[in-house]
Amino acid sequence: MPSEPSLSLLFSLPKTYFGAILEQWWWLFLIVECFWMGKIMLFLWYHWRKEIFDAKENDPRVLLEIKVPEEVLEPIKAMETVITGFWQIYGLPNWFEKWWEGNDPTGFTLEIASLDGVPHFYVRTPKRFQPIFETHIYSQYPQAEITEVEDYTKNVPQDIPNADWDLWGLEYKNLKHWGYPIRTYSEFETGKEEEEKRIDPIASLLEGMARLKPGEQLWVQIRCLPVLDEYLPWKDAAKKLRDKLARRNVSETKSKPMLQEAAEILILGQVSGPPPAEEKDFIPVEMKLTPGEKEVVGAVERKISKLGFLCNIKYIYVAKRDVLFKPNQRLVMSYFTNFVTDNMQGLVPSPDSITKIKQNWYDWFWFKKQRLFLRKRRLFRSYVNRIWVGYPNPCVTDPDKSGRRFVLTAEEIASLYHFPGRLQAQAPTMQRVEAKKGEPPSGLPVG
């Protein structure tokens, strides 16, 4: 057995070394701490200025409800044209406008909500852009009706969850690189079918929404921000992905620095000669790809050719506790499953956003109920205020990784959000425009 002095010396060694390091390098810890504090202060400043700008009377938000026509003869491609027109609200502010005025792009939201069993379509946009949105919707859906309405999220208690109301919800994330597209309408609709024979996955969502009882509400929100590579270089990353999938040799042989070559000669005795000549392959690259690989490369190329929107998607099931029906929580999840493909992209629930706390062996006693309450309250306020995920961080992320912010094109967004006709989606409780409106005859006498 070691003696008592040796034990004390053994335990004092870490303290001695740590004390010596802290005495000599304390300033390094201070720099790291100041860096993180400065980063936090910068984020808080950014959102403080942004909230001031958003609160100005000349930049309010309006919620527009679109009443769908009884017959929608146009295919979903018409909605792609509409959303492509929405992209023109893009505007990249300079440094002064962003960090001092708070004038940073905010985008718009596309929302589908079932209020006591009645589905509704909404678009929320800055009021100054309202004419743009109405013009593009009427251009493709002339029989639709657009009205400015009150925010439906204000019609429930704002302290949910409480003793009378509860909620369940989540946010979605992408599975793979942003360059991969999700399954779009072009895979289940060609535009040449008769109206009664068209396949539309949104029918299952609206049918489920129409079956909700009074006291139940289901909200779906797609937040969209038009982006270019100068704001978020997602296309450059997607082109690199395309070249990788196409097995293109994009790496260039770089010459070594002169000092490195001299060190290799003097120390290792190695003399680097010219790089070996690459063997020429007379078989075209496209001949080496399997049909499935060609399909993926073509899909990535197609996505690159379209305008992109930085998006995040969330949904909430809100209900009174006495009518809450848990199977209804899965209605939206089953809808988004229609757009998942194994070889390309998929939108799946983000585990850290689901309003359910899993009990692990290491945290079985760590305030489970309190953590669940805070997660529900945070998701509810995030939806009501239409804020980006990850607040208060700025809207920047990595295109190479999965996360709750991702890029979708107008084609992909239109596949998720569009106006179906009654033949595709029965949904008997959904309000539609039944009577067609037209101008009076040109030869009508005027008194």
ZIHU-V203895 format. One line per field, one symbol per residue. ss: DSSP state (H for helix, E for strand, C for the rest). psi: psi as a letter, one per 30 degrees, with the letter a starting at -180 (. if undefined). A space follows every 10 residues. Layout:
# ZIHU-V203895
ss: ???
psi: ???
This chain:
# ZIHU-V203895
ss: CCCHHHHHHH HHHHHHHHHH HHHHHHHHHH HHHHHHHHHH HHHHHHHHHH HHHHCCHHHC EEEEEEEEEC CCCCCCHHHH HHHHHHHHHC CCCCHHHHHH HCCCCCCEEE EEEEECCEEE EEEEEEHHHH HHHHHHHHHH CCCCEEEEEC CHHHHCCCCC CCCCEEEEEE EEEECCCCCC CCCCHHHCCC CCCCHHHCCC CHHHHHHHHH CCCCCEEEEE EEEEEEECCC CCCHHHHHHH HHHHHCCCCC CCCCCCCHHH HHHHHHHHCC CCCCCCCCCC CCCCHHHHCC HHHHHHHHHH HHHHCCCEEE EEEEEEEEEE CCCCCHHHHH HHHHHHHHHC CCCCCCEEEC HHHCCCCCCC CCCCCCCHHH HHHHHHHHHH HHHHCCCCCC CCCCCCCCCC CCCCCEEEEH HHHHHHCCCC CCCCCCCCCC CEECCCCCCC CCCCCCC
psi: klleeeeeee ffeeeeeeee eeefgefeee eeeeeeeeee eeeeeefeee eeeffkfghl kkjkkjjkle kjfklffeee eeeeeffffk jjlaeeeefe fgikkfalkk kkkjjhgjkk klkklkefge eeeeeeefef ifflkkkkll kfffglkggk kaffkllkal lllleakffk llklfffgkf ffllefgkkj ffeeeeeeef fklkfkkkkk kjkkjkllff ejifeeeeee eeeeeghkjf kkjkklleee eeeeeeefgk jkakkkkkkk jfkkefffkl eeeeeeeeee eeeeflklkk lkkllkjklk ffgkjefffg eeefefffgk kefclkjlkj egfkikjkjl ffhfgiheee eeeeeeeeee eeeefhlllg kgklikajff llagklkkle eeeeeejljl lfeejdiffk kljekkklll kfgkkk.
